[in-house]
Amino acid sequence: MLRTDANDKSCPAGLARAFQICTRTVMDTTDPDIVFDQNGVCNYWHEYQDFKKSLPSTEERDRLYSEVISRVKDAGKNRPYDCILGLSGGVDSSYLAHLVKSVNLRPLVVHFDNGWNNELAVHNIERICTKLELPLQTFVMNWPEFRDLQRAYFKASVLDLEVPTDHMIFGALYKIARQHRIRYIISGNNFATEWLLPRRWYYRKFDLENLLAIHSKFGEIPLKHLPALGLWQNVWYRMANKILDVKLLDLIDYNKQEAKELLMEEYGWRDYGGKHYESIFTRFYQGHILPTKFNIDKRKAHLTNLILSGQMSREDAIVELKAPTYDPVLQQEDKQYVAKKLGFSDSEFDSLLKLPNREHEEFGTDTNSIVRLRNFMWWIRPLTKIIKAAGWRNDK
C-alpha cells in the first residue's frame, strides 16, 4: 500500500514522503529501517518466521520449564524466598504472579514506585498480592532525584524518556535480590508480545554513562540514591552474586487476551487500556509525546507482535490504529499533570516538547566500556578453561 504522507515530521518542510505499510503486519515507513519485499511484506515478518524456526519444540520447552522451576526452588531452599518478581499491575507481571504461585514458587514481590502509578495499577497490585498471599515490598524512588533526572531528559530532547524508569526498575530488582541473597529474578518480558520494537524507537536502557552524561549537562541536584544498573554493575550482579533473569512466559503458550480474562475473573483485575498504561507517565509518553514529537506510534509494534504470534488479525489491528492512542481529553489532562509534577510551567513544557530532537549518542555512551569488557573476557577465557579443567571451580 503506497500513499503520500504529508504529515510525516521526518520529512523536510514542504516535501511529501512515500508511505508504505506492510501487507502482513501494521508496521510502516514511520520506522526508517523497514524494508519490503516485492510483495510488500516487511523484513520483520520474514525475520519472525526465521525466529520461530529457532524456538524449541513443545516437548523441549516443557522440559526447560520444569527444569527452570526446579532450579529456582533448589536455589531457595532454607530461605524465605526463592525468587524476585517485579509487579507493575500490568497484564504480563500480574499473570506471572499467578503463574509462579501455581507452581509453588515463593517469590518476594517487588513493586517499583517512581511516583507515576495510576489508581488501576495500585488496585491490581493489591488484589493480586492479597488473593495469592504474596509478600510485597515497595521500592520507593527518591522523588527529588528521580524528578530531576526526568527533567534532564526533557531538556535534552532525546527520544527515550523512559530510560530513567526502565533502568531503575531493574536496578532496584537486582539490588533487592542481592540484599536477600536471591539468585533468580522472574521477568515478565516475553517474545509473544514484545519480540518487535524497532531499534530507532528506543534507546538502550542500561547505558549508565549516557544517563549520567545527560543528567550532568541538564540536571540540578546530585544523584545519590538511584539504583544504578550500568554495564559494570550488571557484570558484578551476574558474576559475583550469580543473579539471573528468568523469562518464564517464553516457556509457555502465553496469550495476552486469555491472560487478561483469567486475571479479571479470578482476581478482579482491571484493564488500564494500553501496553504499560498502568503508569500515567508512560501513558502520556507513548500516547502523546512519541506520536506528536517523534512521529512514532508504538501501537504499531505492539499490535504487530500480536499479529506475528497469532493473537490478532491484521484487520483488527488496523481498526484499532484508526482510534486515538487514548482519549484526547485525558491526554490534555495528563499533559498538565505531568508538567506540574515535574515542576514545569505550561509554557515551559510546551517549549521543551517543541525543541529539536537530539540523539542520545550526542551526550556520550558506554560503547568504549563494552569494548574493554569484551577484550577482557577474551583475555581471561583461556584461564577460565584451565581452571574448569583443573576442577578448581566451586559453584556452591
Rosetta blueprint (number, residue, H / E / L):
1 M L
2 L E
3 R E
4 T E
5 D E
6 A L
7 N L
8 D L
9 K L
10 S L
11 C L
12 P L
13 A L
14 G L
15 L L
16 A L
17 R E
18 A E
19 F E
20 Q E
21 I E
22 C L
23 T L
24 R L
25 T L
26 V L
27 M L
28 D E
29 T L
30 T L
31 D L
32 P L
33 D L
34 I L
35 V L
36 F E
37 D L
38 Q L
39 N L
40 G L
41 V L
42 C E
43 N H
44 Y H
45 W H
46 H H
47 E H
48 Y H
49 Q H
50 D H
51 F H
52 K H
53 K H
54 S H
55 L L
56 P L
57 S L
58 T H
59 E H
60 E H
61 R H
62 D H
63 R H
64 L H
65 Y H
66 S H
67 E H
68 V H
69 I H
70 S H
71 R H
72 V H
73 K H
74 D H
75 A H
76 G L
77 K L
78 N L
79 R L
80 P L
81 Y L
82 D L
83 C E
84 I E
85 L E
86 G E
87 L L
88 S L
89 G L
90 G L
91 V H
92 D H
93 S H
94 S H
95 Y H
96 L H
97 A H
98 H H
99 L H
100 V H
101 K H
102 S H
103 V L
104 N L
105 L L
106 R L
107 P E
108 L E
109 V E
110 V E
111 H E
112 F E
113 D E
114 N L
115 G L
116 W L
117 N E
118 N L
119 E H
120 L H
121 A H
122 V H
123 H H
124 N H
125 I H
126 E H
127 R H
128 I H
129 C H
130 T H
131 K H
132 L H
133 E L
134 L L
135 P L
136 L E
137 Q E
138 T E
139 F E
140 V E
141 M L
142 N L
143 W H
144 P H
145 E H
146 F H
147 R H
148 D H
149 L H
150 Q H
151 R H
152 A H
153 Y H
154 F H
155 K H
156 A H
157 S L
158 V E
159 L L
160 D L
161 L L
162 E L
163 V H
164 P H
165 T H
166 D H
167 H H
168 M H
169 I H
170 F H
171 G H
172 A H
173 L H
174 Y H
175 K H
176 I H
177 A H
178 R H
179 Q H
180 H L
181 R L
182 I L
183 R L
184 Y E
185 I E
186 I E
187 S L
188 G L
189 N L
190 N L
191 F H
192 A H
193 T H
194 E H
195 W L
196 L L
197 L L
198 P L
199 R H
200 R H
201 W H
202 Y L
203 Y L
204 R L
205 K L
206 F L
207 D L
208 L H
209 E H
210 N H
211 L H
212 L H
213 A H
214 I H
215 H H
216 S H
217 K H
218 F H
219 G L
220 E L
221 I L
222 P L
223 L L
224 K L
225 H L
226 L L
227 P L
228 A L
229 L L
230 G L
231 L H
232 W H
233 Q H
234 N H
235 V H
236 W H
237 Y H
238 R H
239 M H
240 A H
241 N L
242 K L
243 I L
244 L E
245 D E
246 V E
247 K L
248 L H
249 L H
250 D H
251 L H
252 I L
253 D L
254 Y L
255 N L
256 K H
257 Q H
258 E H
259 A H
260 K H
261 E H
262 L H
263 L H
264 M H
265 E H
266 E H
267 Y H
268 G L
269 W L
270 R L
271 D L
272 Y L
273 G L
274 G L
275 K L
276 H L
277 Y L
278 E L
279 S E
280 I H
281 F H
282 T H
283 R H
284 F H
285 Y H
286 Q H
287 G H
288 H H
289 I H
290 L H
291 P H
292 T H
293 K H
294 F H
295 N L
296 I L
297 D L
298 K L
299 R H
300 K H
301 A H
302 H H
303 L H
304 T H
305 N H
306 L H
307 I H
308 L H
309 S L
310 G L
311 Q L
312 M L
313 S L
314 R H
315 E H
316 D H
317 A H
318 I H
319 V H
320 E H
321 L H
322 K H
323 A L
324 P L
325 T L
326 Y L
327 D L
328 P H
329 V H
330 L H
331 Q H
332 Q H
333 E H
334 D H
335 K H
336 Q H
337 Y H
338 V H
339 A H
340 K H
341 K H
342 L L
343 G L
344 F L
345 S L
346 D H
347 S H
348 E H
349 F H
350 D H
351 S H
352 L H
353 L H
354 K L
355 L L
356 P L
357 N L
358 R E
359 E L
360 H H
361 E H
362 E H
363 F H
364 G L
365 T L
366 D L
367 T H
368 N H
369 S H
370 I H
371 V H
372 R H
373 L H
374 R H
375 N H
376 F H
377 M H
378 W H
379 W H
380 I H
381 R H
382 P H
383 L H
384 T H
385 K H
386 I H
387 I H
388 K H
389 A H
390 A H
391 G L
392 W L
393 R L
394 N L
395 D L
396 K L
